[in-house]
Amino acid sequence: MAGQRKTEFGDFQTPDVLADQVAKLIQTVFPAPDMIVEPTCGLGSFVQSCIAVWKTGASYHGFDINPGYIDTCRRNIVPEADCHFETADFFLQNWRHFFSTEKKRILVIGNPPWVTNSALGVIKGGNLPKKNNFQELKGFAAKTGKANFDIAEWMLINLLESLQQHRSACVAMLCKTATARKALKHAWASQWNLSDSSLHRIDAKKYFNVAVDACLFVTFISLEKRTDHAAVYQDVSYEKKLSRFGLHGRELIANIDDYKKYSRIEGSSSYTWRSGIKHDAAKVMELTIKEGKLINGFHETVAIEDNYLYPLLKSSDLGNNRAEPRKFLLVTQQAPSDSTGKIRENAPETWAYLEKYSSILDGRKSSIYKKRDRFSIFGIGKYSFTPWKVAISALYKKLVFVPVGNIEGKPIMVDDTCYFIPCGSEQEAVLLAELLNSEESRRFLHALIFFDAKRPVNVDILKRIDIGKLADFTGMKEKFTEYCSSCVQASSPQQLTIF
Ligand SMILES: C[S@@+](CC[C@H](N)C(=O)[O-])C[C@H]1O[C@@H](n2cnc3c(N)ncnc32)[C@H](O)[C@@H]1O
């Protein structure tokens, strides 16, 4: 129960040492505030750190939904400071009204709850904004609350909006990096008065024992200045700036300086990126070789024909620049429309093996399998069977494009956590890998990718590289024309694609 309560209220109390660091940092960039607010104060670590920095020069206001925390704050926090603690639900507060005060400089500081609305859905928690069509979610998502958002994101947006009319305010909050980014995107797109925003990385494992990318998010509200970018710093200081992200048109760009420098390779790709094979039954479909025998994920020896077996590379192989397959994949079709029934005649042992595991294969949950032949797979087509590919894992922070060939004429397959371009020859695959691994390409991709996403690399990003322009930019135009032009010429003018 205590665990569930902790989840519902995103309750991770900030260690004093971190709250002290934050208060001291804000002191260096914001003139002495006369009102300091911690909207979800918990045990009040930020109020205490702020009192240590600004002493009796300000009034301090702490709110929390948990009356026990408020009692503790009232008991423990120094009485000589002008402190006001109140039990209150953030979502029922009229923050705009609260901030419409004569006070000159407001600091809003703290650590809003770390929980998403879908996590609340799982535990049937009710700690959510009331009657608010958050982020103007459309249709079904809005009605059912299905779209996933962080409670902290809603809180940050609400605070930033409520402070818009104030002459001088600073918001300094610990949160997930993605939460800060989404709140900023909303604020920038809404043209709110924010300036000099920054994200300062923190080690969430060390301070909160959670494995997420987290930061101290700092921004300033003044009626005079507006900027739509934010600097990312290595730690809770302004010393080591890593990059600057911001709005470009309506899109959030991860590194706007590199984007400006390398965007000349942007265009529409003359190649079609494909994703690897999806089968949702790794223990059955993926086999390894041990002492000359095929073994499945249940550690059973599998004796089947080799007609339908193909060498397989997984994300972990590509992410580590390994092009030597350690697995085999049962590829039951050459195209999604292929009948799998013919396996029975072509390879009876394979058919018997598939039947043996039919409860697993027939029970695959994804709806894509429902209207297809039994034992179907996805992400399959002529493009899967070209002799060479250049492939990348979608999951790794290190971007490595790997030329992937074939073993005794059998093309090596990749799984659905990978993307690839089918290639007609080894030279083409090697050249494309060289181009895509070039400094220019990697800096361009890094400018677009937010690496804290679950699947940082995706087709929408990859296809923004015009490989022809990249060849030009990197001085490899001639080689590119020699090895790759035949496929480009063979394609239709609208969609230059080889397969
Ligand atoms: C991440 S903890 C941070 C606590 C404190 N600010 C700190 O930094 O140590 C989040 C706090 O938000 C409080 N909380 C959660 N939902 C709330 C709500 N709807 N209104 C007010 N406080 C809430 C929790 O009780 C918890 O103390």
The ligand as an SDF file (V2000), in Angstrom:
LIG
                    3D

 27 29  0  0  0  0  0  0  0  0999 V2000
    8.7500   14.0730   -5.9590 C   0  0  0  0  0  0  0  0  0  0  0  0
    8.0150   14.3820   -4.3850 S   0  0  0  0  0  0  0  0  0  0  0  0
    8.8630   15.8310   -3.9770 C   0  0  0  0  0  0  0  0  0  0  0  0
    8.6590   16.3430   -2.6250 C   0  0  0  0  0  0  0  0  0  0  0  0
    9.4600   17.5710   -2.2790 C   0  0  0  0  0  0  0  0  0  0  0  0
    9.1270   18.6630   -3.1550 N   0  0  0  0  0  0  0  0  0  0  0  0
   10.9200   17.3000   -2.3720 C   0  0  0  0  0  0  0  0  0  0  0  0
   11.5210   17.7510   -3.3380 O   0  0  0  0  0  0  0  0  0  0  0  0
   11.4690   16.6170   -1.5260 O   0  0  0  0  0  0  0  0  0  0  0  0
    6.4280   14.8930   -4.9020 C   0  0  0  0  0  0  0  0  0  0  0  0
    5.5260   15.4180   -3.8140 C   0  0  0  0  0  0  0  0  0  0  0  0
    4.3130   15.8040   -4.4540 O   0  0  0  0  0  0  0  0  0  0  0  0
    3.2450   15.5530   -3.5810 C   0  0  0  0  0  0  0  0  0  0  0  0
    2.0290   15.5040   -4.4000 N   0  0  0  0  0  0  0  0  0  0  0  0
    1.6480   14.5300   -5.2560 C   0  0  0  0  0  0  0  0  0  0  0  0
    0.5010   14.8400   -5.8540 N   0  0  0  0  0  0  0  0  0  0  0  0
    0.1530   16.0680   -5.4020 C   0  0  0  0  0  0  0  0  0  0  0  0
   -0.9490   16.9290   -5.6490 C   0  0  0  0  0  0  0  0  0  0  0  0
   -1.9110   16.5950   -6.4930 N   0  0  0  0  0  0  0  0  0  0  0  0
   -0.9910   18.1120   -5.0050 N   0  0  0  0  0  0  0  0  0  0  0  0
   -0.0120   18.4580   -4.1260 C   0  0  0  0  0  0  0  0  0  0  0  0
    1.0390   17.6860   -3.8320 N   0  0  0  0  0  0  0  0  0  0  0  0
    1.1260   16.5090   -4.4620 C   0  0  0  0  0  0  0  0  0  0  0  0
    3.6410   14.2350   -2.9120 C   0  0  0  0  0  0  0  0  0  0  0  0
    2.9600   14.0810   -1.6700 O   0  0  0  0  0  0  0  0  0  0  0  0
    5.1410   14.4190   -2.7390 C   0  0  0  0  0  0  0  0  0  0  0  0
    5.4650   14.9660   -1.4920 O   0  0  0  0  0  0  0  0  0  0  0  0
  1  2  1  0
  2  3  1  0
  2 10  1  0
  3  4  1  0
  4  5  1  0
  5  6  1  0
  5  7  1  0
  7  8  2  0
  7  9  1  0
 10 11  1  0
 11 12  1  0
 11 26  1  0
 12 13  1  0
 13 14  1  0
 13 24  1  0
 14 15  1  0
 14 23  1  0
 15 16  2  0
 16 17  1  0
 17 18  1  0
 17 23  2  0
 18 19  1  0
 18 20  2  0
 20 21  1  0
 21 22  2  0
 22 23  1  0
 24 25  1  0
 24 26  1  0
 26 27  1  0
M  CHG  2   2   1   9  -1
M  END
$$$$
